[in-house]
Amino acid sequence: MSEILTTPMAIEKGTFAIVATITDEDGAALVPNTLTWTLTDEDGTVINSRSAVVVNSPASVNNIVLSGADLALSVATNRSELRVLTLEGTYDSSYGVDLPLKDAIKFYVYNIIAVT
């Protein structure tokens, strides 16, 4: 698993979909046993109470849709703010059962003028 900084920037208070593709140690698609996600700023402060959100039916490809308050800026005058979507769960592989899954996807929320 690796840290990913997405190139597209999310728009303040808009809608932004993150496609989280889960792979095993060999890069093959993997369906995790459990999967949760947490949305924070770069200092680890949870955004919009999005802590340990359960993915009800984890798959090898998971669409996580953020919108509105998920993408609000904490300081209205900032040009952009970094967000971190942390994935946690468990999976089975040839290395063992219920192994911990940890990953982070980083992206920026872009401030557009006159968003209310």
C-alpha positions in Angstrom: 0.0 0.0 0.0 1.3 3.5 -0.7 0.5 7.1 -0.1 -1.2 8.8 -3.0 -1.5 12.5 -3.7 -4.3 12.9 -6.2 -3.7 15.5 -8.9 -7.2 16.8 -9.4 -8.1 19.2 -6.7 -11.5 19.0 -4.9 -13.6 22.2 -5.1 -14.6 23.9 -1.9 -18.0 22.6 -0.7 -18.5 20.7 -4.0 -18.5 16.9 -4.6 -15.3 14.9 -4.9 -15.2 11.1 -5.5 -12.2 9.1 -4.4 -11.7 5.7 -6.0 -9.8 3.5 -3.6 -8.4 0.4 -5.3 -7.2 -2.3 -2.9 -4.4 -4.6 -3.9 -2.4 -7.3 -2.2 1.3 -7.5 -1.8 1.7 -8.6 -5.4 -0.5 -5.9 -6.9 -3.5 -8.2 -7.5 -7.0 -6.9 -6.8 -8.1 -7.7 -3.2 -11.4 -7.6 -1.4 -10.8 -6.6 2.2 -12.6 -8.3 5.1 -13.3 -5.0 6.7 -12.8 -1.4 5.6 -13.3 2.0 7.3 -12.2 5.5 6.3 -11.4 8.7 8.2 -11.2 12.2 6.8 -8.7 14.6 8.4 -6.7 17.7 7.8 -2.9 17.5 7.6 -2.6 17.9 11.4 -5.0 14.9 12.0 -8.0 16.9 13.0 -11.2 15.0 11.9 -13.2 16.8 9.3 -17.1 16.8 9.5 -17.2 14.0 12.1 -15.9 11.6 9.4 -14.1 9.2 11.7 -14.0 5.4 11.2 -16.8 5.5 8.6 -17.7 1.9 7.8 -17.7 0.7 4.2 -20.6 -1.7 4.4 -19.7 -3.9 1.4 -16.0 -3.6 0.9 -14.7 -4.4 -2.6 -11.4 -4.3 -4.5 -12.6 -0.9 -5.9 -14.4 1.4 -3.5 -16.0 4.8 -4.4 -15.9 7.2 -1.5 -17.9 10.3 -2.2 -17.1 13.5 -0.3 -19.3 16.6 -0.5 -20.4 19.8 1.2 -19.0 20.1 4.7 -16.4 17.4 3.9 -14.9 19.9 1.6 -15.3 23.1 3.5 -12.2 25.1 4.3 -11.3 25.7 7.9 -9.9 29.1 7.1 -11.9 31.0 4.4 -8.9 32.9 3.2 -6.7 29.9 2.4 -6.1 29.2 -1.2 -6.3 25.5 -0.6 -6.1 23.0 2.2 -4.7 19.5 2.4 -7.0 16.6 3.3 -6.1 13.1 4.2 -8.4 10.2 3.7 -7.1 7.3 5.8 -8.2 3.7 5.0 -8.1 1.0 7.6 -9.3 -2.6 7.6 -8.3 -6.2 7.5 -7.6 -8.7 4.7 -6.5 -12.2 4.1 -3.5 -13.2 1.9 -0.9 -15.9 1.5 0.9 -14.1 4.3 -1.9 -14.6 6.9 -5.5 -14.0 8.0 -7.0 -10.7 9.1 -3.8 -8.8 8.3 -4.0 -5.0 9.0 -4.7 -2.8 6.0 -3.6 0.9 6.3 -3.3 3.5 3.5 -3.7 7.2 3.0 -4.9 9.2 0.1 -4.0 12.9 0.1 -5.7 15.6 -1.9 -6.2 19.4 -1.9 -9.4 21.3 -1.5 -9.3 24.4 -3.7 -10.9 27.7 -2.5 -13.0 29.3 -5.2 -14.1 32.9 -4.7 -17.7 33.6 -3.5 -18.7 30.0 -2.5 -21.3 30.1 0.3 
